[in-house]
Amino acid sequence: MKTLFQILREKNKERSTKTLLFSIIYSLFSFISFSQQKVKDTTNINQLDEVLVSAVRVTTRTPVSFSNLDKKDIKNRNLGQDIPFLLNFMPSVVTTSDAGNGVGYTGIRVRGSDATRVNVTINGIPYNDAEESGTYFVDLPDFASSVESIQLQRGVGTSTNGAGAFGASLNMLTNSYSKQSFAEISNSAGSFNTRKSTVKFSSGLLDDHFELAGRLSNINSQGYIDRASSDLKSYFLQGTYVGKTTLIKALVFGGTEKTYQAWNGIDATMLANDRTFNYSGMFTDEFGNTRFYSNETDNYQQDHFQLHWNEKLSNNWSTNVALHYTKGKGYYENYQENALFEDYGLSPIAGQTSTDLIRQKWLDNDFYGTTFSINYKKAKWDLILGGSWNKYEGKHFGKVIWARFASTGELGDHYYDDFGVKTDGTVFAKANYQLTQKISFYADFQYRQVIYKADGVEAKIVNDSFGFFNPKAGLNYNLNTKNSLYFSYAKANREPNRTDYENGNPKSERLDDFELGWRHKSTKFQWTTNLYYMLYKNQLILTGELDEVGNPIRANTDKSYRFGAEIEALYLLTKHLSLQLSITTSSNVINNGGKQQQISYSPAIIGASILSYEPFQNLKLIWLQKHVGQQYLDNSESTVSRLPSYTVNDLNIAYEFKPKAIFKSIAFTGLLNNFMDKNYVSNGYMYGADPYYFPQAGINFLLGITLQF
């Protein structure tokens, strides 16, 4: 009997691998939707749901520094701001927003490492852009409304799919299935004309085995910065089959974004006189008047397809296999003054070598592959074998859509065409073994093969390949029922990204990460204290400069390190009052021929506190505070490039009640951000010798209501 794969292969002989992969996902989605297989026993099926991310997540048995954020915590603050802002109060995290209010383009750093060094997965599937390594959550607006839980592993963490983690690993698990049907409508509104509308539904388990769930969202905001508007739309659709030993999920999700560009920042003069000014789109017309181009925008659509098959083979064995495909396409548009004809493939005309013009820079890319793992649990052993194979194909091209002087260009012509292909394969084995009643041993071995080819990258051709071996090991010692100690060592290697090749001749970088921690958990008090020492070879450090299209420029430095301590604590002060604290203090240093310099964008202290008061059931009042110490925009330690420290205070309220008729639940939520109206800057860059800044909003608010029926 022919397998499904063989049948599809015969039907798709002339099709590409990515088309075949899409066909498999579509066919299996159809199977899930219409199959009538009967299985009565769904015992322990919730355990299978966790198999989706078991290969990349850790527990307190693993000697790794991590924090979790569950659905309830996400729900209380999910009023339209992007995912990095929902993670803002986790240890060692610093966030920023181009628009100044957390909507649109946002960024995250962990332990001083920027987003290109934070490995992000969705249900174990890599999300980082394969070429640039960045994560653009603006392409998945309101994705938090479809997330069950988030885990942030700091440092190298465990072996995972995608590029190696050099600061942290962030993995998100999307919503589990719902046994009961429901529908939900959420709306929120607030400062800067920010609005979010979300509709969710679930069919519940039909015939005890099938569920269809989905979400539609729309977010609009004018932004704190002038013209930093956002028009964001997203969707999420999930089909689930639940059997006695089987869990199958087919997911389709994605979004579109149109944001007016706000990534230029402002100089010191404007910061002092007009904090919301935006240089983007500014030009001088033929009469000498200063104007702003109305469509200086970024436009992108991204669609994701995932299929997960989890099987419990026996009491000891379980497996997960996933197929995925991501399609991304979009462009950003700029008004350019006095652009040289030759830079755009145009011929000079009599008396003219330049012209004002409007250009579009396009991306059209495909990312597809598979991930897989098998888990064995018995008595003292917890063993996972797994791996992945992923391929990226990306087109980069530019078009001139208008020019003041026409020259010889034709509408639709490309003034450049680049193409990049990246193949990434990983295999790993990791195990927890209980040596004694109190001591467990952790070992993790990963081999990763990367092949990257690109043409036309600033007149360069890239043909590079890497083979990385990344071992990890550690011990966990339970002193008693309340206290445990852990120690781990991990090695990570990482390849340069596309921008690194455009701006130099980069080397791959290496990290040796040492972690020592103490965990305590009692009835009213729990904490984790962690010491880390991250020793780098050829670390690609941000120089503080941007290239001509706004990408951060990085450069290898021979030796550098990050040495710090993290404390995360939760104290139940009373039955109704709790306090959560986190603080990181660190030294982030470049060893430059005996001279030590502070690494850019790496504050020496980061702190957060969350004081929660629950006077009665279903009402929560939360005071959130964030402190970020001073940091530098480059590696010179000059006063010119220094960003001052800042402390920001927010208030969060959440109230839910369950009426007896019509609605199952009515929930009210509210955020009063920066209620002390602090003027602060969370990010910036250097343009030559001059700093440019990204100011964040003063006092602002968001209010929401959610109806479930």
Order of alpha helices (4+ residues) and beta strands (2+ residues): alpha-alpha-alpha-beta-alpha-alpha-beta-beta-beta-beta-beta-beta-beta-beta-beta-beta-beta-alpha-beta-beta-beta-beta-beta-beta-beta-beta-beta-beta-alpha-beta-beta-beta-beta-beta-beta-beta-beta-beta-beta-beta-beta-beta-beta
